[in-house]
């Protein structure tokens, strides 16, 4: 099955034979102040720690070393904001100066090595500069998605206990301005922990009122500090095992889970992935169309492209509506982007608005080589649509907030493997992926089970949760001893390809049959009039659960929705069989999603089951849940 030009199996086998030598060799691509004393110490931490004894600094590797190597005049960041009507390039040299200045400002405000700093920021260059400045002085940053609800922000303030918060007066959404400062003020009022200071970026779209004695104007303070920028703001030497950042997983209740990322292993893994997984070279333009508030933004808007000496695109806009469904094509063409990484839901939105890809004809994408998808399962219909439109490889890959980089993917830098629609392709070096049953026994190829990773996890993955080693063990390591529990379900085929069919919670039990909602979604998405869909199990007195499908129709479809709903039911019956008990498809105008594009299946299920539910903090548009409730009325019939 291996493509003739691919070195994947050779490289993966080399890692299997000698994991210590493999990652020790990869670590040579990072600049160390002191070399690690051990590549891996199995006795340290929850399951072992990487590059113990090494001394390094992530900001130095992402910025300073490129200036030292002569890349100072290359663009490090291209800021493209159709919402703000701004575009500008920031060179590596300029990024170094701005990072030094902000590092000095943080020091002046009392931030020291080991202190936490929360960033509550929109998609502006200052967000990236803020992360790098924290890394520069050894402060631990925790980015909270801009516009996140005040109560959710307050729980993160109480858990991280930041010395300082970096924020902005507002964020921008199509057709509206989101005032951040009132949310920040409310969050601080709710939190038991009170930060010593807030540094607020005043955006021209809406200014914020500053609290005297606590809040500082970022722009005014910067202008003063710029005069005093000097070598005193050099990078602080840090242990490779020191924390770089905390990222709280979305959708948590009670005390949030703060995923910790260390300095050394994180750099080694991300540097390796840029070359061998994404297949881009230093100096090329790379674009992750995500947000800095999510793990994709941390890894592939900020750190990985800069560590590799690429130009990264910081896009403040949407796939559709800023101004149209050709927005992605404009950005790729205008900035000569070589590779892009986004969520399947973004391409489903583009497909819905412009199913024939007419807007693409306006743009020249000749330098564009590869499209990567992750974040939700990439349904085969969307992958095939994008392939036919773009005439480049469209590659799904799978990873998690906890891992920080790809678990299974298609390694372009080693030679692209054949694509199997619906599969994330193969495990990356470092990941020994198994599919097991409830007793932790491996299941046969093609059989559904829980996806786990044999310990130890590779560099770049979480060493622990913030100040919660035991919680980390209980959450990820206890259920399947010797393995990391991904909480995803799926299967491996005879070629070792991994197919992730959904969260283990998305495997429904219909009259004793375990069925994948992901498999049903795959069938529904293949209907020519369906733009996107979600299938979930709803309570049934007789069968335990039965599947219900929500479908969003493509723009321009004029047939009665009831007709299409019946066709969808027939499709499932034909492709999966009567065992699925699929009798209900409901056409809706849109699906509720998080701001990162994930469909809120759990909340839809609670509404359908008439269970109590709360408004998810990460929801993009709360009004959609009311629309779902209205669509369900009179539709649910017990079978």
C-alpha positions as CSV (number, residue, x, y, z in Angstrom):
1,X,0.0,0.0,0.0
2,X,3.0,2.3,0.5
3,X,3.6,4.9,-2.2
4,X,6.8,4.2,-4.0
5,X,8.4,7.6,-3.1
6,X,7.4,7.5,0.6
7,X,10.0,6.9,3.3
8,X,7.3,6.7,6.0
9,X,7.6,3.0,6.9
10,X,11.4,3.2,7.0
11,X,11.3,6.2,9.3
12,X,8.5,4.8,11.5
13,X,10.4,1.5,11.9
14,X,13.6,3.4,12.8
15,X,11.7,5.2,15.6
16,X,10.3,1.8,16.8
17,X,13.8,0.3,16.9
18,X,15.4,3.2,18.7
19,X,13.0,5.9,20.1
20,X,15.7,7.5,22.2
21,X,18.1,7.8,19.2
22,X,15.3,9.0,17.0
23,X,14.2,11.9,19.2
24,X,17.8,12.7,20.2
25,X,18.6,13.2,16.5
26,X,15.5,15.3,16.0
27,X,16.6,17.5,19.0
28,X,19.7,18.6,17.0
29,X,17.4,20.9,15.0
30,X,16.8,23.0,18.1
31,X,19.2,25.5,19.6
32,X,20.1,24.5,23.2
33,X,21.8,26.6,25.8
34,X,22.8,23.3,27.4
35,X,22.3,19.9,25.8
36,X,19.9,17.5,27.6
37,X,21.5,15.1,30.0
38,X,18.9,12.4,29.1
39,X,16.7,12.3,26.0
40,X,14.0,10.6,28.1
41,X,13.7,9.9,31.8
42,X,11.1,7.2,32.5
43,X,11.1,7.9,36.2
44,X,10.2,11.6,36.0
45,X,6.7,13.0,35.9
46,X,3.5,11.1,35.3
47,X,4.8,8.8,32.6
48,X,8.4,10.1,32.0
49,X,9.8,13.4,30.8
50,X,11.7,14.4,27.6
51,X,15.1,16.1,27.3
52,X,15.7,16.2,31.1
53,X,18.6,18.5,32.0
54,X,18.4,20.4,28.7
55,X,18.4,24.2,28.9
56,X,16.6,26.2,26.2
57,X,14.2,29.1,25.4
58,X,11.3,28.8,22.9
59,X,11.3,32.5,22.0
60,X,15.0,32.3,21.1
61,X,14.3,29.4,18.8
62,X,11.3,31.0,17.2
63,X,12.7,34.5,16.7
64,X,16.2,35.4,17.7
65,X,18.0,32.5,16.0
66,X,16.4,33.4,12.7
67,X,17.5,37.0,12.9
68,X,21.0,35.8,13.8
69,X,20.9,33.5,10.8
70,X,20.1,36.3,8.4
71,X,16.3,36.0,8.1
72,X,15.7,39.3,9.8
73,X,14.1,40.9,6.7
74,X,11.9,37.9,5.9
75,X,8.2,38.3,7.0
76,X,7.6,36.3,10.1
77,X,3.9,37.2,10.4
78,X,1.4,38.3,7.7
79,X,-1.6,39.9,9.4
80,X,-4.6,39.8,7.2
81,X,-7.9,41.2,8.7
82,X,-10.9,41.7,6.3
83,X,-12.8,42.5,9.5
84,X,-10.5,45.4,10.4
85,X,-9.7,46.3,6.8
86,X,-5.9,45.9,7.5
87,X,-3.0,43.9,6.1
88,X,0.6,44.1,7.2
89,X,3.8,42.1,7.3
90,X,6.0,41.9,10.4
91,X,9.6,40.8,9.7
92,X,11.5,38.6,12.0
93,X,13.7,41.6,13.0
94,X,10.6,43.7,13.8
95,X,9.1,40.7,15.7
96,X,12.2,40.5,17.8
97,X,12.1,44.2,18.7
98,X,8.4,44.1,19.6
99,X,8.9,40.9,21.6
100,X,11.8,42.4,23.5
101,X,9.8,45.6,24.2
102,X,6.8,43.7,25.6
103,X,9.1,41.4,27.6
104,X,10.4,44.5,29.2
105,X,6.9,45.9,29.9
106,X,5.9,42.6,31.5
107,X,9.0,42.8,33.7
108,X,8.1,46.4,34.6
109,X,4.7,45.2,35.7
110,X,6.2,42.6,38.0
111,X,6.1,39.5,35.9
112,X,8.9,37.0,36.7
113,X,9.9,33.6,35.6
114,X,7.3,31.0,36.5
115,X,4.5,33.6,36.9
116,X,1.3,33.0,34.8
117,X,0.0,35.4,32.3
118,X,-3.5,35.1,30.8
119,X,-4.1,36.3,27.3
120,X,-7.6,37.2,26.4
121,X,-7.1,38.5,22.9
122,X,-8.5,38.7,19.3
123,X,-6.6,37.6,16.2
124,X,-4.1,40.5,16.2
125,X,-0.3,40.5,16.0
126,X,-0.1,41.5,19.7
127,X,-1.5,38.2,20.7
128,X,1.4,36.4,19.1
129,X,3.9,38.9,20.5
130,X,2.3,38.4,23.9
131,X,2.9,34.6,23.8
132,X,6.4,35.0,22.6
133,X,7.2,37.7,25.2
134,X,6.0,35.4,28.0
135,X,8.2,32.6,26.6
136,X,11.1,35.0,26.4
137,X,11.1,35.7,30.2
138,X,9.9,32.3,31.3
139,X,6.4,33.3,32.3
140,X,3.8,30.7,31.6
141,X,1.1,31.9,29.3
142,X,-2.5,30.7,29.2
143,X,-4.5,31.9,26.2
144,X,-8.3,32.1,26.7
145,X,-10.3,32.5,23.5
146,X,-11.2,36.1,23.1
147,X,-14.9,36.8,23.9
148,X,-15.2,33.7,26.1
149,X,-17.9,34.1,28.7
150,X,-17.0,35.9,31.9
151,X,-17.7,33.0,34.2
152,X,-15.6,30.6,32.2
153,X,-12.7,33.1,32.1
154,X,-13.1,33.5,35.9
155,X,-12.6,29.8,36.4
156,X,-9.4,29.9,34.4
157,X,-8.2,32.9,36.4
158,X,-8.8,31.0,39.6
159,X,-7.0,27.9,38.4
160,X,-3.9,29.6,36.7
161,X,-3.7,32.5,39.2
162,X,-2.1,34.9,36.7
163,X,0.1,37.8,37.8
164,X,-1.1,39.8,34.8
165,X,-3.7,39.6,32.0
166,X,-3.1,40.8,28.5
167,X,-6.3,41.8,26.7
168,X,-7.8,44.1,24.1
169,X,-10.7,46.5,24.1
170,X,-12.7,44.5,21.6
171,X,-12.8,41.7,19.0
172,X,-14.4,41.8,15.6
173,X,-17.0,39.5,14.2
174,X,-18.9,39.9,10.9
175,X,-21.3,42.7,11.4
176,X,-20.6,43.3,15.0
177,X,-18.0,44.4,17.6
178,X,-17.5,42.3,20.6
179,X,-16.5,44.3,23.7
180,X,-13.9,42.3,25.6
181,X,-13.2,44.7,28.5
182,X,-16.6,44.4,30.2
183,X,-16.3,40.6,30.0
184,X,-12.8,40.8,31.5
185,X,-14.0,43.2,34.3
186,X,-16.8,40.8,35.1
187,X,-14.5,37.8,35.1
188,X,-12.1,39.5,37.5
189,X,-15.0,40.5,39.8
190,X,-16.2,36.9,39.8
191,X,-12.8,35.3,40.4
192,X,-11.4,34.8,43.8
193,X,-7.9,35.4,42.5
194,X,-7.2,39.0,41.5
195,X,-4.5,39.7,39.0
196,X,-2.1,42.5,39.9
197,X,-2.4,44.3,36.5
198,X,-4.1,44.2,33.1
199,X,-2.4,45.4,29.9
200,X,-5.1,46.5,27.5
201,X,-4.7,47.0,23.7
202,X,-7.0,49.8,22.7
203,X,-8.4,49.0,19.2
204,X,-9.7,51.8,17.1
205,X,-13.1,50.1,16.6
206,X,-14.0,50.5,20.2
207,X,-12.0,51.9,23.2
208,X,-12.3,50.5,26.7
209,X,-12.5,52.2,30.0
210,X,-9.5,51.4,32.1
211,X,-9.6,50.7,35.9
212,X,-7.3,53.1,37.6
213,X,-4.4,51.4,39.4
214,X,-4.9,48.1,37.8
215,X,-5.2,48.6,34.0
216,X,-2.5,50.0,31.7
217,X,-2.8,51.2,28.1
218,X,-0.7,48.8,26.0
219,X,0.0,51.3,23.2
220,X,1.0,54.1,25.5
221,X,3.2,51.9,27.6
222,X,4.8,50.4,24.5
223,X,5.7,53.8,23.0
224,X,7.5,54.7,26.2
225,X,9.2,51.2,26.5
226,X,10.3,51.2,22.8
227,X,12.8,54.0,23.7
228,X,14.3,51.8,26.4
229,X,14.5,48.4,24.5
230,X,17.9,46.9,25.2
231,X,19.7,43.6,25.7
232,X,18.3,43.4,29.3
233,X,15.3,41.7,27.6
234,X,17.4,38.7,26.4
235,X,15.9,35.3,26.6
236,X,15.8,33.6,30.0
237,X,17.5,30.1,30.1
238,X,14.8,27.6,31.0
239,X,14.8,23.9,31.7
240,X,13.4,21.9,28.8
241,X,10.8,20.5,31.3
242,X,9.7,23.9,32.5
243,X,6.1,24.8,31.4
244,X,5.8,27.0,28.3
245,X,2.0,27.3,28.5
246,X,-1.3,26.1,30.0
247,X,-4.2,25.6,27.6
248,X,-7.6,24.8,29.2
249,X,-9.7,22.2,27.3
250,X,-13.1,23.5,26.3
251,X,-16.4,22.0,27.5
252,X,-15.1,21.3,31.0
253,X,-17.3,21.6,34.1
254,X,-16.1,22.3,37.6
255,X,-12.3,22.8,37.8
256,X,-11.1,23.2,34.2
257,X,-8.4,20.9,32.8
258,X,-5.2,22.9,32.2
259,X,-3.1,21.0,29.6
260,X,0.6,21.8,30.3
261,X,3.1,22.1,27.4
262,X,6.8,22.0,28.2
263,X,9.5,23.9,26.4
264,X,12.0,21.3,25.1
265,X,9.8,18.4,23.9
266,X,7.3,20.9,22.4
267,X,9.9,22.5,20.2
268,X,11.4,19.2,19.0
269,X,8.1,17.7,18.0
270,X,6.8,20.9,16.2
271,X,10.0,21.4,14.4
272,X,10.0,17.8,13.2
273,X,6.3,18.0,12.1
274,X,6.8,21.1,9.9
275,X,9.5,19.4,7.8
276,X,8.3,15.8,7.7
277,X,4.5,16.0,8.2
278,X,3.6,19.2,6.5
279,X,6.4,19.2,4.0
280,X,7.2,22.9,4.1
281,X,10.6,24.6,4.0
282,X,12.0,27.6,5.9
283,X,11.0,30.8,4.1
284,X,7.7,29.4,2.8
285,X,4.3,30.7,3.7
286,X,2.2,28.5,5.9
287,X,-1.4,29.2,7.0
288,X,-3.4,27.6,9.8
289,X,-6.8,29.1,9.6
290,X,-7.7,28.8,13.2
291,X,-7.5,31.0,16.3
292,X,-4.7,31.5,18.8
293,X,-7.2,30.5,21.5
294,X,-7.2,26.9,20.4
295,X,-4.4,24.3,20.3
296,X,-4.1,24.6,16.5
297,X,-3.4,28.3,16.9
298,X,-0.7,27.7,19.6
299,X,1.0,24.9,17.6
300,X,0.6,26.0,14.0
301,X,-0.2,29.7,13.8
302,X,2.5,30.7,16.4
303,X,5.1,28.2,17.4
304,X,5.8,25.6,14.7
305,X,6.0,28.0,11.7
306,X,8.2,30.4,13.5
307,X,10.4,27.6,14.9
308,X,10.9,26.4,11.3
309,X,11.6,29.9,9.9
310,X,8.4,30.1,7.9
311,X,6.1,33.0,7.3
312,X,2.8,32.4,9.2
313,X,-0.5,34.0,8.3
314,X,-2.6,35.5,11.1
315,X,-6.1,35.8,9.6
316,X,-8.9,37.8,11.3
317,X,-11.9,36.7,9.2
318,X,-14.1,33.8,8.3
319,X,-14.2,31.3,5.5
320,X,-17.5,32.8,4.3
321,X,-18.9,36.3,4.7
322,X,-15.7,38.3,4.8
323,X,-16.7,39.1,2.2
324,X,-17.7,35.8,0.5
325,X,-16.9,32.1,0.1
326,X,-13.8,33.0,-1.9
327,X,-12.0,34.4,1.2
328,X,-9.7,31.4,1.6
329,X,-8.7,31.5,-2.1
330,X,-7.9,35.2,-1.9
331,X,-5.6,34.8,1.1
332,X,-3.8,31.8,-0.4
333,X,-3.3,33.6,-3.7
334,X,-2.4,37.0,-2.3
335,X,0.2,35.7,0.1
336,X,1.6,32.8,-2.0
337,X,0.7,30.2,0.6
338,X,2.3,26.8,0.1
339,X,0.2,24.8,2.6
340,X,-3.0,25.4,4.6
341,X,-4.4,23.8,7.7
342,X,-8.1,24.3,8.7
343,X,-11.1,22.4,10.0
344,X,-13.4,20.4,7.8
345,X,-16.3,22.5,8.9
346,X,-14.7,25.6,7.3
347,X,-14.7,23.8,3.9
348,X,-18.2,22.5,4.4
349,X,-19.2,26.2,4.9
350,X,-17.5,27.1,1.6
351,X,-19.0,24.1,-0.2
352,X,-22.5,25.1,1.1
353,X,-22.2,28.7,-0.2
354,X,-20.3,28.0,-3.5
355,X,-20.8,24.3,-4.3
356,X,-19.4,24.6,-7.8
357,X,-16.4,26.6,-6.7
358,X,-17.1,29.5,-9.1
359,X,-15.2,32.0,-6.9
360,X,-12.0,30.1,-7.2
361,X,-11.6,31.1,-10.8
362,X,-10.7,34.7,-9.7
363,X,-7.5,33.6,-8.0
364,X,-4.1,32.1,-8.9
365,X,-3.2,29.3,-6.5
366,X,-0.2,28.1,-8.4
367,X,2.1,28.0,-5.3
368,X,-0.4,26.1,-3.2
369,X,0.6,22.5,-2.7
370,X,-1.4,20.9,0.1
371,X,-4.5,21.3,2.2
372,X,-4.6,19.7,5.6
373,X,-7.8,19.1,7.6
374,X,-8.3,18.4,11.3
375,X,-10.4,19.2,14.3
376,X,-13.4,17.1,13.3
377,X,-13.6,14.0,11.1
378,X,-13.2,15.0,7.4
379,X,-16.1,13.3,5.7
380,X,-15.2,11.7,2.3
381,X,-17.6,13.9,0.4
382,X,-15.9,17.1,1.5
383,X,-12.4,15.7,0.9
384,X,-13.4,14.7,-2.6
385,X,-15.1,18.0,-3.3
386,X,-11.9,19.9,-2.2
387,X,-9.6,17.6,-4.2
388,X,-11.6,18.1,-7.4
389,X,-11.8,21.8,-6.9
390,X,-8.2,22.6,-5.8
391,X,-6.3,19.8,-7.7
392,X,-3.9,19.3,-4.8
393,X,-3.7,16.6,-2.1
394,X,-6.4,17.1,0.6
395,X,-5.1,15.3,3.7
396,X,-7.0,14.6,6.9
397,X,-5.0,14.2,10.1
398,X,-5.9,13.6,13.7
399,X,-4.7,15.0,17.0
400,X,-5.9,16.6,20.2
401,X,-5.3,19.5,22.6
402,X,-3.5,17.1,24.9
403,X,-1.1,15.9,22.2
404,X,-0.3,19.3,20.7
405,X,0.6,17.8,17.4
406,X,-0.4,15.0,15.0
407,X,-1.1,11.5,16.2
408,X,-2.0,10.1,12.8
409,X,-1.6,11.8,9.4
410,X,-0.1,11.7,5.9
411,X,3.5,12.7,6.1
412,X,4.1,14.9,3.0
413,X,7.7,15.5,3.9
414,X,8.5,11.8,3.9
415,X,6.5,11.2,0.7
416,X,2.7,11.3,0.6
417,X,0.9,8.0,1.1
418,X,-2.2,7.0,-0.8
419,X,-5.3,8.7,0.5
420,X,-8.1,6.5,1.9
421,X,-11.2,8.6,2.3
422,X,-12.4,8.7,5.9
423,X,-9.0,7.8,7.3
424,X,-6.5,10.0,9.0
425,X,-3.8,7.8,7.4
426,X,-1.0,6.4,9.7
427,X,0.5,7.0,13.1
428,X,3.4,9.4,13.3
429,X,6.7,8.4,14.8
430,X,6.3,8.6,18.6
431,X,2.8,7.2,18.6
432,X,2.2,3.5,19.0
433,X,-1.5,3.5,18.2
434,X,-3.7,0.5,19.2
435,X,-7.4,-0.1,19.0
436,X,-8.7,-2.1,22.0
437,X,-11.9,-3.4,23.6
438,X,-13.1,-2.6,27.2
439,X,-10.7,-5.1,28.6
440,X,-7.8,-3.4,26.8
441,X,-7.4,-6.3,24.4
442,X,-6.5,-5.4,20.8
443,X,-9.3,-5.9,18.4
444,X,-9.0,-7.3,14.8
445,X,-8.2,-4.9,11.9
446,X,-11.4,-3.2,10.7
447,X,-13.2,-3.7,14.1
448,X,-14.3,-0.7,16.1
449,X,-12.8,0.0,19.5
450,X,-11.3,2.6,21.7
451,X,-8.2,4.2,20.3
452,X,-5.2,4.3,22.7
453,X,-1.5,5.2,22.5
454,X,1.1,3.0,24.2
455,X,3.1,4.9,26.8
456,X,5.3,6.8,26.8
457,X,3.7,9.6,24.7
458,X,6.2,11.3,22.4
459,X,7.8,14.8,22.9
460,X,5.2,17.6,22.5
461,X,2.4,15.9,24.4
462,X,1.2,17.0,27.7
463,X,3.5,15.9,30.6
464,X,0.6,16.6,33.0
465,X,-2.3,18.8,33.9
466,X,-1.6,22.1,35.6
467,X,-0.9,21.3,39.3
468,X,-2.9,18.1,39.0
469,X,-0.7,15.0,38.4
470,X,-3.2,12.6,39.9
471,X,-6.1,14.1,37.9
472,X,-3.9,13.5,34.8
473,X,-3.5,9.9,35.7
474,X,-7.2,9.4,36.4
475,X,-8.3,11.2,33.2
476,X,-5.9,9.7,30.7
477,X,-3.9,6.8,32.0
478,X,-6.0,4.8,34.5
479,X,-8.7,3.2,32.3
480,X,-6.2,1.4,30.0
481,X,-3.1,0.7,32.1
482,X,0.1,1.4,30.1
483,X,-1.8,3.4,27.5
484,X,-3.0,7.0,27.0
485,X,-6.8,7.1,26.5
486,X,-7.7,9.3,23.6
487,X,-11.5,9.0,24.3
488,X,-11.9,8.6,20.5
489,X,-13.3,5.5,18.8
490,X,-12.4,4.0,15.5
491,X,-10.4,1.2,13.8
492,X,-7.2,0.4,12.1
493,X,-7.3,-1.5,8.8
494,X,-4.9,-4.2,7.5
495,X,-2.6,-1.5,6.1
496,X,-2.3,0.2,9.5
497,X,-4.5,3.2,8.5
498,X,-6.3,4.8,11.4
499,X,-10.0,5.8,11.0
500,X,-11.4,7.9,13.8
501,X,-15.2,7.6,13.8
502,X,-16.0,10.0,16.7
503,X,-15.6,10.3,20.4
504,X,-16.3,7.2,22.4
505,X,-19.5,9.0,23.6
506,X,-20.6,9.2,19.9
507,X,-20.7,5.4,19.6
508,X,-24.4,4.6,20.2
509,X,-26.0,1.4,21.3
510,X,-29.0,0.5,19.3
511,X,-30.7,-2.7,20.6
512,X,-27.3,-4.1,21.6
513,X,-25.6,-3.1,18.3
514,X,-22.7,-0.6,18.7
515,X,-22.9,1.8,15.8
516,X,-20.8,4.7,14.7
517,X,-22.5,8.1,14.2
518,X,-19.5,9.1,12.2
519,X,-20.3,6.3,9.7
520,X,-23.9,7.5,9.4
521,X,-22.7,11.1,8.9
522,X,-20.4,9.8,6.1
523,X,-23.5,8.4,4.3
524,X,-25.6,11.5,4.8
525,X,-22.8,13.8,3.6
526,X,-22.7,12.0,0.3
527,X,-26.3,13.1,-0.6
528,X,-25.9,15.7,-3.4
529,X,-28.1,18.3,-1.6
530,X,-26.5,18.0,1.9
531,X,-23.8,20.5,2.8
532,X,-23.1,19.2,6.3
533,X,-24.8,17.0,8.9
534,X,-24.7,15.7,12.5
535,X,-25.9,12.3,13.7
536,X,-26.5,11.6,17.4
537,X,-28.2,9.0,19.5
538,X,-31.4,10.0,21.2
539,X,-33.2,8.1,24.0
540,X,-35.6,5.3,23.0
541,X,-37.6,3.3,25.5
542,X,-37.4,0.1,23.4
543,X,-33.9,0.2,21.8
544,X,-32.0,2.3,24.3
545,X,-30.9,4.8,21.7
546,X,-31.8,5.5,18.1
547,X,-30.0,7.8,15.7
548,X,-31.3,11.1,14.6
549,X,-29.7,13.1,11.7
550,X,-29.6,16.8,11.4
551,X,-28.9,18.0,7.8
552,X,-28.0,21.4,6.4
553,X,-28.9,21.8,2.7
554,X,-26.6,23.4,0.1
555,X,-27.4,26.9,-1.0
556,X,-29.6,27.0,-4.1
557,X,-31.5,23.7,-3.3
558,X,-35.1,24.3,-4.1
559,X,-36.7,20.9,-3.5
560,X,-38.9,20.4,-0.4
561,X,-36.8,19.5,2.6
562,X,-39.3,16.7,3.6
563,X,-38.4,15.0,0.3
564,X,-34.7,15.2,1.0
565,X,-35.2,14.0,4.6
566,X,-36.9,10.8,3.3
567,X,-34.1,10.2,0.8
568,X,-31.6,10.5,3.7
569,X,-33.4,7.9,5.7
570,X,-33.4,5.6,2.7
571,X,-29.7,6.2,2.1
572,X,-28.8,5.0,5.7
573,X,-31.1,2.0,5.3
574,X,-29.4,1.1,2.0
575,X,-25.8,1.7,3.0
576,X,-25.8,0.6,6.7
577,X,-29.0,-1.5,6.9
578,X,-32.1,-1.7,9.1
579,X,-30.0,-2.5,12.1
580,X,-29.3,1.3,12.4
581,X,-33.0,2.0,13.1
582,X,-32.4,5.3,11.3
583,X,-35.9,6.8,10.8
584,X,-35.5,10.5,11.4
585,X,-33.6,13.1,9.4
586,X,-34.4,16.8,10.1
587,X,-33.4,19.7,7.8
588,X,-32.2,22.7,9.7
589,X,-30.8,26.0,8.6
590,X,-27.5,25.6,10.5
591,X,-25.8,23.5,13.2
592,X,-24.7,24.8,16.5
593,X,-20.9,25.0,16.7
594,X,-18.0,26.1,18.9
595,X,-16.0,29.1,17.7
596,X,-13.4,26.6,16.5
597,X,-16.0,24.9,14.3
598,X,-16.8,21.7,16.3
599,X,-20.5,20.7,16.2
600,X,-22.0,20.7,19.7
601,X,-23.5,17.2,19.4
602,X,-23.7,16.8,23.2
603,X,-25.9,19.9,23.6
604,X,-28.2,18.9,20.7
605,X,-28.6,15.4,22.3
606,X,-29.6,17.0,25.6
607,X,-32.2,19.1,23.8
608,X,-33.5,16.1,21.9
609,X,-33.7,14.0,25.1
610,X,-35.5,16.8,27.0
611,X,-32.7,16.9,29.6
612,X,-31.5,20.0,31.4
613,X,-28.7,21.8,29.5
614,X,-26.6,24.9,29.9
615,X,-25.4,27.3,27.2
616,X,-21.9,26.1,26.1
617,X,-19.3,28.8,26.8
618,X,-17.7,28.1,23.5
619,X,-20.8,28.4,21.3
620,X,-20.5,30.6,18.2
621,X,-24.2,31.7,18.0
622,X,-26.5,30.9,20.9
623,X,-29.6,31.5,18.7
624,X,-29.0,28.3,16.8
625,X,-29.9,26.1,19.8
626,X,-33.4,27.7,19.9
627,X,-33.7,26.8,16.2
628,X,-32.8,23.2,16.9
629,X,-35.4,23.0,19.6
630,X,-38.0,24.4,17.2
631,X,-37.0,21.9,14.5
632,X,-37.4,19.0,16.9
633,X,-40.9,19.9,18.0
634,X,-43.4,17.2,16.9
635,X,-40.6,15.2,15.2
636,X,-39.6,12.8,17.9
637,X,-41.6,9.7,17.8
638,X,-40.8,6.7,20.1
639,X,-40.2,3.5,18.2
